[in-house]
Amino acid sequence: MTEPVEPTELAGETSRLTVFLVDDHAMFRAGVRAELGAHVDVVGEASTVAEAISRIQTIRPDVVLLDVHMPDGGGRAVLETIRRTHPQVRFLALSVSDAAEDVIGLIRAGARGYVTKTISPDELAAAVRRVADGDAVFSPRLAGFVLDAFASRPDVPVADPELDQLTNREREVLRLLARGYAYKEIAKELFISIKTVETHVSNVLRKLQMSNRYELSRWAADRRLV
């Protein structure tokens, strides 16, 4: 009598990738889950930085699909924390933002790729597989930002000591400020109080040694943060 064959030993059988979703929009997460369900196992999701860090450390998925901007902080905070504790977990940024600073910041922090939310379901599934295999994946327009950075071109610096001293939230406030948002509009966009916006702007002015928002706007434009 022959020995039974374990499921994992069946010819042609391969284990499915495990994927974790981090995005503050529940409807978007549901859409991605539905689109990827035929290709991978979506093993969890989170809408906040703290929740994401806790659940990823417990579940330890193969790949994390990570939004860049969330109300309680940037996706970069999730990436940097998990990279320290679970370096085998790979990250693919999935965001509406195509700003050079966002792309370079996430790649510098350790993400294996960056795609925008206009990507098709089949392309996203392929991107997840490639990231899991160790490849780097970028939406076509964003690849140029990365090439510029690694070529050390001055308009997209790999290292910027002035920028690096700002927190994720300060960068978010700075970007919106440079786009012409009023303090009230920034507060609404980031789900924080006007007083908190004022505090962040004061901190940025102090760290960059500038005196007004117009200087900040020029500084941000020079670094393509807008």
Helices and strands as residue ranges (DSSP letters): G 7-9, E 18-22, H 26-36, E 41-46, H 49-59, E 63-66, E 69-70, E 73-74, H 75-85, E 90-95, H 100-109, E 113-116, H 121-132, E 137-138, H 140-150, H 161-164, H 168-178, H 183-190, H 194-208, H 213-222
